[in-house]
Amino acid sequence: MADTTIEWTDATWNPVAGCTILTAGCTNCYAMRMAARLEGMGMEKYHGLT
């Protein structure tokens, strides 16, 4: 879990990582950019994900 500045909670948790590309529309999805960003920050959970 990670601390957050969201006013209605103290911490957040994301149990899911990555996605499966299904259509051309997936190119515009935030999940691919987020996985690349988190991998770049050294988070092994996101290594090699799209």
PDB file of N, CA, C and O in Angstrom:
ATOM      1  N   MET A   1       0.845  -1.178   0.000  1.00  0.00           N
ATOM      2  CA  MET A   1       0.000   0.000   0.000  1.00  0.00           C
ATOM      3  C   MET A   1       0.887   1.237   0.000  1.00  0.00           C
ATOM      4  O   MET A   1       2.026   1.214   0.467  1.00  0.00           O
ATOM      5  N   ALA A   2       0.338   2.305  -0.532  1.00  0.00           N
ATOM      6  CA  ALA A   2       1.079   3.554  -0.611  1.00  0.00           C
ATOM      7  C   ALA A   2       0.257   4.681   0.001  1.00  0.00           C
ATOM      8  O   ALA A   2      -0.965   4.729  -0.145  1.00  0.00           O
ATOM      9  N   ASP A   3       0.947   5.584   0.688  1.00  0.00           N
ATOM     10  CA  ASP A   3       0.270   6.771   1.209  1.00  0.00           C
ATOM     11  C   ASP A   3      -0.247   7.595   0.043  1.00  0.00           C
ATOM     12  O   ASP A   3       0.300   7.537  -1.058  1.00  0.00           O
ATOM     13  N   THR A   4      -1.301   8.363   0.287  1.00  0.00           N
ATOM     14  CA  THR A   4      -1.913   9.152  -0.772  1.00  0.00           C
ATOM     15  C   THR A   4      -2.409  10.483  -0.236  1.00  0.00           C
ATOM     16  O   THR A   4      -2.600  10.647   0.969  1.00  0.00           O
ATOM     17  N   THR A   5      -2.614  11.423  -1.130  1.00  0.00           N
ATOM     18  CA  THR A   5      -3.211  12.707  -0.753  1.00  0.00           C
ATOM     19  C   THR A   5      -4.701  12.747  -1.073  1.00  0.00           C
ATOM     20  O   THR A   5      -5.329  13.798  -0.945  1.00  0.00           O
ATOM     21  N   ILE A   6      -5.273  11.624  -1.484  1.00  0.00           N
ATOM     22  CA  ILE A   6      -6.716  11.549  -1.722  1.00  0.00           C
ATOM     23  C   ILE A   6      -7.412  11.824  -0.398  1.00  0.00           C
ATOM     24  O   ILE A   6      -7.130  11.169   0.606  1.00  0.00           O
ATOM     25  N   GLU A   7      -8.318  12.786  -0.395  1.00  0.00           N
ATOM     26  CA  GLU A   7      -8.892  13.267   0.866  1.00  0.00           C
ATOM     27  C   GLU A   7      -9.738  12.242   1.611  1.00  0.00           C
ATOM     28  O   GLU A   7      -9.891  12.354   2.827  1.00  0.00           O
ATOM     29  N   TRP A   8     -10.286  11.259   0.929  1.00  0.00           N
ATOM     30  CA  TRP A   8     -11.181  10.321   1.601  1.00  0.00           C
ATOM     31  C   TRP A   8     -10.541   8.980   1.960  1.00  0.00           C
ATOM     32  O   TRP A   8     -11.238   8.046   2.357  1.00  0.00           O
ATOM     33  N   THR A   9      -9.196   8.881   1.820  1.00  0.00           N
ATOM     34  CA  THR A   9      -8.506   7.645   2.199  1.00  0.00           C
ATOM     35  C   THR A   9      -7.086   7.957   2.648  1.00  0.00           C
ATOM     36  O   THR A   9      -6.559   9.032   2.359  1.00  0.00           O
ATOM     37  N   ASP A  10      -6.478   7.030   3.345  1.00  0.00           N
ATOM     38  CA  ASP A  10      -5.108   7.213   3.820  1.00  0.00           C
ATOM     39  C   ASP A  10      -4.082   6.517   2.933  1.00  0.00           C
ATOM     40  O   ASP A  10      -2.923   6.928   2.872  1.00  0.00           O
ATOM     41  N   ALA A  11      -4.512   5.460   2.244  1.00  0.00           N
ATOM     42  CA  ALA A  11      -3.583   4.696   1.418  1.00  0.00           C
ATOM     43  C   ALA A  11      -4.337   4.036   0.266  1.00  0.00           C
ATOM     44  O   ALA A  11      -5.553   3.854   0.327  1.00  0.00           O
ATOM     45  N   THR A  12      -3.592   3.679  -0.788  1.00  0.00           N
ATOM     46  CA  THR A  12      -4.179   3.002  -1.942  1.00  0.00           C
ATOM     47  C   THR A  12      -3.386   1.736  -2.246  1.00  0.00           C
ATOM     48  O   THR A  12      -2.248   1.583  -1.804  1.00  0.00           O
ATOM     49  N   TRP A  13      -4.005   0.824  -3.012  1.00  0.00           N
ATOM     50  CA  TRP A  13      -3.369  -0.431  -3.373  1.00  0.00           C
ATOM     51  C   TRP A  13      -3.909  -0.863  -4.723  1.00  0.00           C
ATOM     52  O   TRP A  13      -5.120  -0.844  -4.941  1.00  0.00           O
ATOM     53  N   ASN A  14      -3.033  -1.249  -5.623  1.00  0.00           N
ATOM     54  CA  ASN A  14      -3.442  -1.721  -6.939  1.00  0.00           C
ATOM     55  C   ASN A  14      -2.943  -3.153  -7.116  1.00  0.00           C
ATOM     56  O   ASN A  14      -1.757  -3.363  -7.373  1.00  0.00           O
ATOM     57  N   PRO A  15      -3.832  -4.142  -6.983  1.00  0.00           N
ATOM     58  CA  PRO A  15      -3.399  -5.536  -7.089  1.00  0.00           C
ATOM     59  C   PRO A  15      -3.195  -6.016  -8.522  1.00  0.00           C
ATOM     60  O   PRO A  15      -2.748  -7.145  -8.727  1.00  0.00           O
ATOM     61  N   VAL A  16      -3.508  -5.194  -9.516  1.00  0.00           N
ATOM     62  CA  VAL A  16      -3.443  -5.597 -10.915  1.00  0.00           C
ATOM     63  C   VAL A  16      -2.338  -4.824 -11.625  1.00  0.00           C
ATOM     64  O   VAL A  16      -2.179  -3.624 -11.403  1.00  0.00           O
ATOM     65  N   ALA A  17      -1.576  -5.503 -12.477  1.00  0.00           N
ATOM     66  CA  ALA A  17      -0.525  -4.843 -13.249  1.00  0.00           C
ATOM     67  C   ALA A  17      -0.602  -5.304 -14.699  1.00  0.00           C
ATOM     68  O   ALA A  17      -0.753  -6.494 -14.975  1.00  0.00           O
ATOM     69  N   GLY A  18      -0.497  -4.351 -15.621  1.00  0.00           N
ATOM     70  CA  GLY A  18      -0.454  -4.689 -17.032  1.00  0.00           C
ATOM     71  C   GLY A  18      -1.814  -4.875 -17.666  1.00  0.00           C
ATOM     72  O   GLY A  18      -2.850  -4.690 -17.027  1.00  0.00           O
ATOM     73  N   CYS A  19      -1.791  -5.245 -18.933  1.00  0.00           N
ATOM     74  CA  CYS A  19      -3.019  -5.432 -19.693  1.00  0.00           C
ATOM     75  C   CYS A  19      -2.715  -6.299 -20.912  1.00  0.00           C
ATOM     76  O   CYS A  19      -1.569  -6.682 -21.147  1.00  0.00           O
ATOM     77  N   THR A  20      -3.731  -6.592 -21.661  1.00  0.00           N
ATOM     78  CA  THR A  20      -3.595  -7.332 -22.907  1.00  0.00           C
ATOM     79  C   THR A  20      -4.125  -6.453 -24.029  1.00  0.00           C
ATOM     80  O   THR A  20      -5.266  -5.993 -23.976  1.00  0.00           O
ATOM     81  N   ILE A  21      -3.305  -6.220 -25.039  1.00  0.00           N
ATOM     82  CA  ILE A  21      -3.725  -5.386 -26.163  1.00  0.00           C
ATOM     83  C   ILE A  21      -4.754  -6.167 -26.979  1.00  0.00           C
ATOM     84  O   ILE A  21      -4.481  -7.269 -27.455  1.00  0.00           O
ATOM     85  N   LEU A  22      -5.940  -5.577 -27.132  1.00  0.00           N
ATOM     86  CA  LEU A  22      -7.020  -6.242 -27.856  1.00  0.00           C
ATOM     87  C   LEU A  22      -7.411  -5.530 -29.141  1.00  0.00           C
ATOM     88  O   LEU A  22      -7.781  -6.183 -30.118  1.00  0.00           O
ATOM     89  N   THR A  23      -7.336  -4.200 -29.159  1.00  0.00           N
ATOM     90  CA  THR A  23      -7.748  -3.428 -30.333  1.00  0.00           C
ATOM     91  C   THR A  23      -6.777  -2.279 -30.551  1.00  0.00           C
ATOM     92  O   THR A  23      -5.922  -2.011 -29.707  1.00  0.00           O
ATOM     93  N   ALA A  24      -6.909  -1.603 -31.683  1.00  0.00           N
ATOM     94  CA  ALA A  24      -6.072  -0.433 -31.962  1.00  0.00           C
ATOM     95  C   ALA A  24      -6.324   0.674 -30.945  1.00  0.00           C
ATOM     96  O   ALA A  24      -5.438   1.491 -30.693  1.00  0.00           O
ATOM     97  N   GLY A  25      -7.516   0.714 -30.359  1.00  0.00           N
ATOM     98  CA  GLY A  25      -7.832   1.719 -29.351  1.00  0.00           C
ATOM     99  C   GLY A  25      -6.977   1.594 -28.102  1.00  0.00           C
ATOM    100  O   GLY A  25      -6.831   2.559 -27.352  1.00  0.00           O
ATOM    101  N   CYS A  26      -6.412   0.423 -27.872  1.00  0.00           N
ATOM    102  CA  CYS A  26      -5.561   0.219 -26.702  1.00  0.00           C
ATOM    103  C   CYS A  26      -4.320   1.114 -26.745  1.00  0.00           C
ATOM    104  O   CYS A  26      -3.730   1.403 -25.704  1.00  0.00           O
ATOM    105  N   THR A  27      -3.927   1.546 -27.925  1.00  0.00           N
ATOM    106  CA  THR A  27      -2.764   2.414 -28.074  1.00  0.00           C
ATOM    107  C   THR A  27      -2.919   3.696 -27.270  1.00  0.00           C
ATOM    108  O   THR A  27      -1.925   4.261 -26.814  1.00  0.00           O
ATOM    109  N   ASN A  28      -4.134   4.159 -27.089  1.00  0.00           N
ATOM    110  CA  ASN A  28      -4.385   5.408 -26.370  1.00  0.00           C
ATOM    111  C   ASN A  28      -4.678   5.209 -24.888  1.00  0.00           C
ATOM    112  O   ASN A  28      -4.993   6.175 -24.193  1.00  0.00           O
ATOM    113  N   CYS A  29      -4.584   3.997 -24.396  1.00  0.00           N
ATOM    114  CA  CYS A  29      -4.909   3.699 -23.005  1.00  0.00           C
ATOM    115  C   CYS A  29      -3.789   4.175 -22.080  1.00  0.00           C
ATOM    116  O   CYS A  29      -2.609   4.101 -22.424  1.00  0.00           O
ATOM    117  N   TYR A  30      -4.177   4.663 -20.907  1.00  0.00           N
ATOM    118  CA  TYR A  30      -3.197   5.142 -19.939  1.00  0.00           C
ATOM    119  C   TYR A  30      -2.364   3.993 -19.360  1.00  0.00           C
ATOM    120  O   TYR A  30      -1.239   4.230 -18.919  1.00  0.00           O
ATOM    121  N   ALA A  31      -2.875   2.767 -19.346  1.00  0.00           N
ATOM    122  CA  ALA A  31      -2.203   1.661 -18.669  1.00  0.00           C
ATOM    123  C   ALA A  31      -0.831   1.361 -19.261  1.00  0.00           C
ATOM    124  O   ALA A  31       0.098   1.036 -18.522  1.00  0.00           O
ATOM    125  N   MET A  32      -0.689   1.463 -20.576  1.00  0.00           N
ATOM    126  CA  MET A  32       0.606   1.204 -21.206  1.00  0.00           C
ATOM    127  C   MET A  32       1.635   2.243 -20.773  1.00  0.00           C
ATOM    128  O   MET A  32       2.769   1.896 -20.443  1.00  0.00           O
ATOM    129  N   ARG A  33       1.245   3.504 -20.773  1.00  0.00           N
ATOM    130  CA  ARG A  33       2.161   4.566 -20.348  1.00  0.00           C
ATOM    131  C   ARG A  33       2.504   4.432 -18.869  1.00  0.00           C
ATOM    132  O   ARG A  33       3.652   4.633 -18.473  1.00  0.00           O
ATOM    133  N   MET A  34       1.515   4.094 -18.060  1.00  0.00           N
ATOM    134  CA  MET A  34       1.738   3.953 -16.622  1.00  0.00           C
ATOM    135  C   MET A  34       2.689   2.792 -16.326  1.00  0.00           C
ATOM    136  O   MET A  34       3.588   2.928 -15.496  1.00  0.00           O
ATOM    137  N   ALA A  35       2.500   1.658 -16.994  1.00  0.00           N
ATOM    138  CA  ALA A  35       3.381   0.509 -16.785  1.00  0.00           C
ATOM    139  C   ALA A  35       4.815   0.852 -17.176  1.00  0.00           C
ATOM    140  O   ALA A  35       5.752   0.478 -16.470  1.00  0.00           O
ATOM    141  N   ALA A  36       4.999   1.556 -18.288  1.00  0.00           N
ATOM    142  CA  ALA A  36       6.343   1.956 -18.722  1.00  0.00           C
ATOM    143  C   ALA A  36       6.970   2.919 -17.721  1.00  0.00           C
ATOM    144  O   ALA A  36       8.158   2.813 -17.416  1.00  0.00           O
ATOM    145  N   ARG A  37       6.184   3.849 -17.212  1.00  0.00           N
ATOM    146  CA  ARG A  37       6.694   4.815 -16.233  1.00  0.00           C
ATOM    147  C   ARG A  37       7.121   4.112 -14.951  1.00  0.00           C
ATOM    148  O   ARG A  37       8.200   4.382 -14.424  1.00  0.00           O
ATOM    149  N   LEU A  38       6.285   3.218 -14.450  1.00  0.00           N
ATOM    150  CA  LEU A  38       6.599   2.522 -13.205  1.00  0.00           C
ATOM    151  C   LEU A  38       7.772   1.567 -13.379  1.00  0.00           C
ATOM    152  O   LEU A  38       8.574   1.403 -12.459  1.00  0.00           O
ATOM    153  N   GLU A  39       7.884   0.935 -14.545  1.00  0.00           N
ATOM    154  CA  GLU A  39       9.042   0.090 -14.814  1.00  0.00           C
ATOM    155  C   GLU A  39      10.314   0.938 -14.801  1.00  0.00           C
ATOM    156  O   GLU A  39      11.339   0.519 -14.263  1.00  0.00           O
ATOM    157  N   GLY A  40      10.245   2.130 -15.393  1.00  0.00           N
ATOM    158  CA  GLY A  40      11.381   3.039 -15.412  1.00  0.00           C
ATOM    159  C   GLY A  40      11.797   3.510 -14.029  1.00  0.00           C
ATOM    160  O   GLY A  40      12.941   3.914 -13.820  1.00  0.00           O
ATOM    161  N   MET A  41      10.868   3.457 -13.088  1.00  0.00           N
ATOM    162  CA  MET A  41      11.151   3.843 -11.706  1.00  0.00           C
ATOM    163  C   MET A  41      11.717   2.661 -10.914  1.00  0.00           C
ATOM    164  O   MET A  41      11.958   2.770  -9.712  1.00  0.00           O
ATOM    165  N   GLY A  42      11.930   1.520 -11.607  1.00  0.00           N
ATOM    166  CA  GLY A  42      12.541   0.362 -10.965  1.00  0.00           C
ATOM    167  C   GLY A  42      11.570  -0.602 -10.314  1.00  0.00           C
ATOM    168  O   GLY A  42      11.989  -1.472  -9.551  1.00  0.00           O
ATOM    169  N   MET A  43      10.294  -0.472 -10.594  1.00  0.00           N
ATOM    170  CA  MET A  43       9.306  -1.374 -10.004  1.00  0.00           C
ATOM    171  C   MET A  43       9.240  -2.650 -10.843  1.00  0.00           C
ATOM    172  O   MET A  43       8.661  -2.657 -11.929  1.00  0.00           O
ATOM    173  N   GLU A  44       9.837  -3.731 -10.329  1.00  0.00           N
ATOM    174  CA  GLU A  44       9.943  -4.981 -11.083  1.00  0.00           C
ATOM    175  C   GLU A  44       8.592  -5.563 -11.469  1.00  0.00           C
ATOM    176  O   GLU A  44       8.494  -6.269 -12.473  1.00  0.00           O
ATOM    177  N   LYS A  45       7.556  -5.285 -10.702  1.00  0.00           N
ATOM    178  CA  LYS A  45       6.211  -5.797 -10.988  1.00  0.00           C
ATOM    179  C   LYS A  45       5.761  -5.411 -12.398  1.00  0.00           C
ATOM    180  O   LYS A  45       4.939  -6.106 -12.995  1.00  0.00           O
ATOM    181  N   TYR A  46       6.294  -4.309 -12.933  1.00  0.00           N
ATOM    182  CA  TYR A  46       5.863  -3.788 -14.225  1.00  0.00           C
ATOM    183  C   TYR A  46       6.844  -4.094 -15.352  1.00  0.00           C
ATOM    184  O   TYR A  46       6.638  -3.634 -16.476  1.00  0.00           O
ATOM    185  N   HIS A  47       7.904  -4.853 -15.088  1.00  0.00           N
ATOM    186  CA  HIS A  47       8.912  -5.161 -16.103  1.00  0.00           C
ATOM    187  C   HIS A  47       8.304  -5.974 -17.246  1.00  0.00           C
ATOM    188  O   HIS A  47       7.740  -7.045 -17.019  1.00  0.00           O
ATOM    189  N   GLY A  48       8.419  -5.466 -18.467  1.00  0.00           N
ATOM    190  CA  GLY A  48       7.978  -6.180 -19.652  1.00  0.00           C
ATOM    191  C   GLY A  48       6.487  -6.134 -19.926  1.00  0.00           C
ATOM    192  O   GLY A  48       6.014  -6.788 -20.856  1.00  0.00           O
ATOM    193  N   LEU A  49       5.733  -5.374 -19.138  1.00  0.00           N
ATOM    194  CA  LEU A  49       4.294  -5.280 -19.374  1.00  0.00           C
ATOM    195  C   LEU A  49       3.993  -4.252 -20.441  1.00  0.00           C
ATOM    196  O   LEU A  49       4.780  -3.332 -20.668  1.00  0.00           O
ATOM    197  N   THR A  50       2.860  -4.405 -21.096  1.00  0.00           N
ATOM    198  CA  THR A  50       2.425  -3.423 -22.082  1.00  0.00           C
ATOM    199  C   THR A  50       1.467  -2.466 -21.426  1.00  0.00           C
ATOM    200  O   THR A  50       0.969  -1.547 -22.076  1.00  0.00           O
TER     201      THR A  50
END
